[in-house]
Amino acid sequence: MQEMVIYGVSFDMVGKQPIVLLKTVDGNRFLPIWIGHPEAASILMKLQGASTPRPMTHDLLCDMLGELEVKCTQVAVTELRDNTFFASITLSVNGRELEIDSRPSDAIALAVRSGAPIFAAEEVIAESAIEFEQSEEESEDVVEKFKAFLDEVTPEDFAAGDS
């Protein structure tokens, strides 16, 4: 497993589908994961510090875990199967660790609320991550290349593991 950080939330230009971009903590590998609009809004709202008058679903889940004295210790993107990403949420409750199956978007939305670290399996990174060399280029050039890539990429491009 490699630790990841949320690099941002964007939209593919072809289908206007939201993408959450995870970046390896110790490198320039980016993992784009297509997600739903509600989950993208939930992640963006928390990243931007916005709030709602009443708790939204991911806020409610986080509040419930807190009231039950359950801690989200990590989330992980565990596999890519048939063009679908899978994830897990690890919870600590009464000295036990529980692993719960999840969609990556829900796991990430919970992670940004609970402060839990985000990980991705090595196999998922090897299959689907895009690497940008930064040795000769400025950071802005890397970002521009990535934006150009997002303008043309589709979820099907990752089905065969080609990148």
Buried (B, 14 or more C-beta within 10 A) or exposed (E): BBBBEBBBBBBBEEEEBBBBBBBBEEEBBBBBBBBEEBBBBBBBBBEEEEEEEEEBEBBEBBEEBEEEEBBBBBBBBBBBEEEEBBBBBBBBEEEEEEEBEBBBBBBBBBBBBBEBBBBBBEEBBEBBBBEBEEEEEEEEEBBEBBEEBBEEBEBEBBBEEEB
